Amino acid sequence: MDPKDQELSEVIADLKLIKEAVTKSDNFFRFIDTRRAMRGVMLVAGLMITFFATLFYYFITSYGFFLAIPLNIRATLFVLVGICWISLGFIKAGGFIKSGRAISADMNLNRLFDEIYTSRMLSLMLPYLFVIALIIVFLCTRGQLIFIVPVMAILFGLLFIAMSPIIYFKELYLLSIWLIATGLLAFFTADVYHPMVVLGFTFGVGFVLAGLLLYIEMPSQRS
């Protein structure tokens, strides 16, 4: 057999093995470039959070409190938030689909959801999300709204630490540490700083820093 044909056959065989491994391993992230797929998402998410936190802070301080903001302005703000987060979701899905097609040319949105939201991932995420939702409801019913963002930062930091061994990029650890540290700091100073300032400092700055770190090409990855 011609050496080139033999090499091509070996490459095809390797790709088939990788494709089978993705299916059997129940971990799609092990075989794709997660850093490249997530870096733009994290950077844009951080900028969006910071932008909307600043915008809400401006209107709240201008009108005195949130419900004093005219209904049309509040509706416009929430519509903009919804549009931006839906757009961010499409950007995230597009990045993962592009990375996924490196190992499987038939990767699409439906298969992407099947690969990412496996029973392992859902069993990890759902308890955290349930607790976060429960605590938010508890704080709202007790009138302790100033503690919502700090508690969310701490719990999401813990969630990201739990997800790090599955998603496979160490910058998620750094984001987790940032969220937990700033969340704890904000928890003890919640009566000093406006919740929108806390939101921008914890989640906004945290995601921007994580996104920028993901854009930095590490020495081990250049070779």
BELFEN-V956264 format. One record per residue. N is the residue number from 1. RES is the residue in one letter. PHI is phi in degrees with one decimal (NA if undefined). PSI is psi in whole degrees, -180 to 180 (999 if undefined). NEAR is the number of other C-alpha atoms within 10 Angstrom. Layout:
# BELFEN-V956264
n & res & phi & psi & near
N & RES & PHI & PSI & NEAR
N & RES & PHI & PSI & NEAR
This chain:
# BELFEN-V956264
n & res & phi & psi & near
1 & M & NA & 142 & 5
2 & D & -62.7 & 136 & 7
3 & P & -55.1 & -38 & 8
4 & K & -67.0 & -40 & 9
5 & D & -64.4 & -38 & 10
6 & Q & -65.1 & -42 & 11
7 & E & -63.6 & -41 & 11
8 & L & -63.2 & -41 & 12
9 & S & -63.6 & -40 & 12
10 & E & -66.1 & -40 & 12
11 & V & -63.1 & -45 & 12
12 & I & -61.7 & -41 & 12
13 & A & -63.1 & -42 & 12
14 & D & -62.7 & -42 & 12
15 & L & -63.1 & -39 & 15
16 & K & -64.4 & -41 & 14
17 & L & -64.2 & -40 & 12
18 & I & -63.8 & -44 & 15
19 & K & -60.2 & -43 & 15
20 & E & -66.5 & -37 & 11
21 & A & -66.2 & -37 & 15
22 & V & -60.7 & -44 & 19
23 & T & -65.4 & -41 & 12
24 & K & -83.2 & -28 & 10
25 & S & -79.6 & -17 & 9
26 & D & 59.9 & 29 & 18
27 & N & -146.2 & 90 & 19
28 & F & -60.5 & -34 & 23
29 & F & -68.2 & -21 & 20
30 & R & -65.9 & -25 & 16
31 & F & -112.3 & 6 & 16
32 & I & -121.7 & 168 & 21
33 & D & -85.0 & 85 & 17
34 & T & -65.4 & -37 & 19
35 & R & -59.6 & -47 & 19
36 & R & -66.7 & -37 & 16
37 & A & -70.0 & -30 & 21
38 & M & -100.8 & -17 & 20
39 & R & -63.2 & -46 & 23
40 & G & -66.3 & -38 & 21
41 & V & -62.4 & -47 & 21
42 & M & -66.6 & -41 & 22
43 & L & -64.5 & -48 & 22
44 & V & -64.6 & -40 & 18
45 & A & -60.6 & -45 & 23
46 & G & -62.7 & -43 & 23
47 & L & -65.7 & -39 & 20
48 & M & -64.6 & -45 & 20
49 & I & -61.5 & -45 & 23
50 & T & -63.0 & -43 & 22
51 & F & -63.0 & -50 & 14
52 & F & -71.4 & -33 & 19
53 & A & -62.9 & -42 & 19
54 & T & -65.4 & -42 & 16
55 & L & -64.3 & -47 & 13
56 & F & -64.7 & -39 & 18
57 & Y & -60.1 & -43 & 17
58 & Y & -60.9 & -49 & 13
59 & F & -70.0 & -39 & 17
60 & I & -64.1 & -45 & 17
61 & T & -70.0 & -30 & 12
62 & S & -71.3 & -39 & 12
63 & Y & -99.3 & -6 & 12
64 & G & 101.7 & -47 & 11
65 & F & -156.1 & 167 & 11
66 & F & -61.2 & -47 & 14
67 & L & -68.9 & -14 & 10
68 & A & -80.1 & -14 & 12
69 & I & -67.2 & 133 & 17
70 & P & -53.2 & 144 & 11
71 & L & -57.8 & -39 & 10
72 & N & -65.4 & -35 & 8
73 & I & -70.8 & -43 & 11
74 & R & -61.3 & -44 & 16
75 & A & -62.2 & -42 & 12
76 & T & -62.9 & -42 & 11
77 & L & -61.8 & -45 & 15
78 & F & -68.3 & -35 & 12
79 & V & -65.2 & -43 & 12
80 & L & -62.5 & -42 & 13
81 & V & -60.7 & -45 & 15
82 & G & -62.0 & -45 & 12
83 & I & -61.9 & -44 & 12
84 & C & -65.2 & -42 & 15
85 & W & -71.8 & -34 & 15
86 & I & -66.1 & -42 & 12
87 & S & -62.4 & -40 & 12
88 & L & -64.3 & -36 & 18
89 & G & -62.4 & -41 & 14
90 & F & -66.7 & -39 & 14
91 & I & -62.5 & -44 & 17
92 & K & -62.4 & -47 & 17
93 & A & -61.9 & -42 & 19
94 & G & -62.1 & -39 & 16
95 & G & -64.5 & -42 & 19
96 & F & -70.8 & -38 & 24
97 & I & -64.0 & -43 & 22
98 & K & -61.2 & -44 & 18
99 & S & -67.6 & -38 & 19
100 & G & -66.4 & -30 & 24
101 & R & -71.0 & -11 & 13
102 & A & -69.1 & -23 & 14
103 & I & -114.0 & -15 & 16
104 & S & -153.5 & 112 & 16
105 & A & -65.7 & -20 & 10
106 & D & -93.8 & 18 & 10
107 & M & -64.6 & 129 & 17
108 & N & -139.1 & -177 & 16
109 & L & -64.0 & -43 & 13
110 & N & -62.3 & -45 & 8
111 & R & -68.7 & -34 & 13
112 & L & -59.6 & -45 & 16
113 & F & -62.9 & -39 & 12
114 & D & -64.0 & -37 & 12
115 & E & -74.5 & -37 & 19
116 & I & -84.1 & -53 & 17
117 & Y & -89.0 & 67 & 16
118 & T & -80.1 & 172 & 14
119 & S & -60.5 & -35 & 12
120 & R & -65.3 & -45 & 12
121 & M & -67.4 & -43 & 16
122 & L & -66.1 & -39 & 11
123 & S & -67.0 & -23 & 11
124 & L & -82.7 & -44 & 14
125 & M & -79.3 & -43 & 16
126 & L & -59.8 & -43 & 12
127 & P & -60.9 & -41 & 12
128 & Y & -62.1 & -48 & 16
129 & L & -64.6 & -36 & 15
130 & F & -64.5 & -45 & 11
131 & V & -64.5 & -42 & 13
132 & I & -59.9 & -47 & 19
133 & A & -62.5 & -41 & 12
134 & L & -64.9 & -43 & 12
135 & I & -67.5 & -38 & 16
136 & I & -61.9 & -45 & 19
137 & V & -61.6 & -43 & 14
138 & F & -60.7 & -47 & 14
139 & L & -65.6 & -37 & 15
140 & C & -65.8 & -43 & 14
141 & T & -69.4 & -24 & 10
142 & R & -94.8 & 1 & 9
143 & G & 72.6 & 20 & 10
144 & Q & -101.7 & 56 & 12
145 & L & -65.2 & -27 & 15
146 & I & -67.4 & -17 & 21
147 & F & -93.7 & -4 & 22
148 & I & -62.8 & -51 & 21
149 & V & -64.9 & -47 & 23
150 & P & -57.9 & -43 & 27
151 & V & -66.1 & -41 & 21
152 & M & -62.2 & -41 & 23
153 & A & -61.1 & -44 & 28
154 & I & -64.5 & -47 & 23
155 & L & -69.5 & -40 & 20
156 & F & -67.7 & -34 & 21
157 & G & -60.8 & -43 & 25
158 & L & -66.6 & -39 & 17
159 & L & -62.1 & -44 & 18
160 & F & -65.7 & -34 & 20
161 & I & -63.6 & -42 & 18
162 & A & -65.8 & -32 & 17
163 & M & -81.9 & -20 & 16
164 & S & -55.6 & -43 & 15
165 & P & -65.6 & -17 & 14
166 & I & -91.7 & -40 & 16
167 & I & -84.0 & -24 & 19
168 & Y & 66.7 & 50 & 17
169 & F & -149.8 & 131 & 17
170 & K & -70.5 & -18 & 15
171 & E & -61.5 & -24 & 18
172 & L & -66.4 & -32 & 24
173 & Y & -63.4 & -43 & 20
174 & L & -64.0 & -41 & 19
175 & L & -63.1 & -41 & 25
176 & S & -61.3 & -46 & 25
177 & I & -61.5 & -42 & 19
178 & W & -60.5 & -48 & 23
179 & L & -63.6 & -43 & 29
180 & I & -67.1 & -45 & 22
181 & A & -64.6 & -49 & 17
182 & T & -70.2 & -32 & 21
183 & G & -64.9 & -43 & 29
184 & L & -64.6 & -42 & 16
185 & L & -61.7 & -45 & 14
186 & A & -67.9 & -31 & 27
187 & F & -61.7 & -40 & 19
188 & F & -87.0 & -7 & 11
189 & T & -124.3 & 23 & 15
190 & A & -61.9 & -29 & 20
191 & D & -83.4 & -1 & 11
192 & V & -100.7 & -42 & 10
193 & Y & -108.4 & 146 & 11
194 & H & -65.1 & 141 & 15
195 & P & -54.3 & -33 & 21
196 & M & -71.1 & -32 & 21
197 & V & -67.0 & -43 & 17
198 & V & -62.7 & -42 & 25
199 & L & -61.6 & -46 & 25
200 & G & -64.6 & -37 & 22
201 & F & -74.5 & -39 & 21
202 & T & -80.0 & -70 & 28
203 & F & -76.2 & -45 & 27
204 & G & -60.7 & -59 & 25
205 & V & -64.6 & -38 & 21
206 & G & -59.9 & -47 & 25
207 & F & -69.9 & -36 & 30
208 & V & -63.0 & -46 & 24
209 & L & -62.6 & -43 & 19
210 & A & -63.4 & -41 & 24
211 & G & -63.4 & -43 & 26
212 & L & -65.1 & -39 & 14
213 & L & -63.1 & -36 & 19
214 & L & -68.5 & -25 & 23
215 & Y & -80.4 & -17 & 15
216 & I & -76.4 & 123 & 10
217 & E & -81.6 & 113 & 9
218 & M & -71.2 & 148 & 10
219 & P & -54.3 & -38 & 7
220 & S & -69.7 & -19 & 6
221 & Q & -94.9 & -11 & 7
222 & R & -78.5 & -27 & 6
223 & S & -79.6 & 999 & 5
